[in-house]
Amino acid sequence: SQQGEEDPQALSIQEGENATMNCSYKTSINNLQWYRQNSGRGLVHLILIRSNEREKHSGRLRVTLDTSKKSSSLLITASRAADTASYFCATVSWGKLQFGAGTQVVVTP
Amino acid sequence: DTAVSQTPKYLVTQMGNDKSIKCEQNLGHDTMYWYKQDSKKFLKIMFSYNNKELIINETVPNRFSPKSPDKAHLNLHINSLELGDSAVYFCASSQLQGTKETQYFGPGTRLLVL
């Protein structure tokens, strides 16, 4: 079974709006990572948040981590059409990076 | 100047054939991985090599055999291809062994078995 599970599975928003997606996981983690996958392309690393961190920013991205609830969220502010992609969270479990099924985000102009 | 490259990008073949996918990284990383992404976009690790040594070998049929001639290359050979092998295969690399670090992914190889 997948370690991380993203919610929602799909998200459709207008340009300029914020997009928020959540990730829940099951076991203890060392860190949690978020990746983006554009259609037909490989995954691109966005941000890594360590288990002792609660919030991290990178440009228009904001990631939070709540280890007590075993959950993380990714916020994309002021979305652009180029943000259209699938977003995956990944956690370390048994020495392996395990991915969720992803949230498909569509940003319409 | 591609960081992680894979060939071929597309592979269409008949059931029962044997095929190979090649991966190269020019990042100087020590660890390389193979992942399989199915039609529902689930991404699952198959193998991991560190400095040419096998580190992770998930429950993958032994028809799949990775080979690492040097730490910059990790190839995947698949024997007796089956319909269920149809998927996108991604190669990745990271600086350090383990998964505490960022992984860099190749563009993927889309395999279709007919």
Interface residues (C-beta under 8 A of the other chain):
Chain A: Q2 N30 N31 Q33 Y35 Q37 G40 R41 G42 L43 V44 H45 L48 S86 F88 V92 G95 K96 L97 Q98 F99 A101 G102
Chain B: V4 K40 K41 F42 L43 K44 I45 S48 I55 I56 E58 F90 A92 G98 T99 K100 T102 Q103 Y104 F105 G106 P107 G108
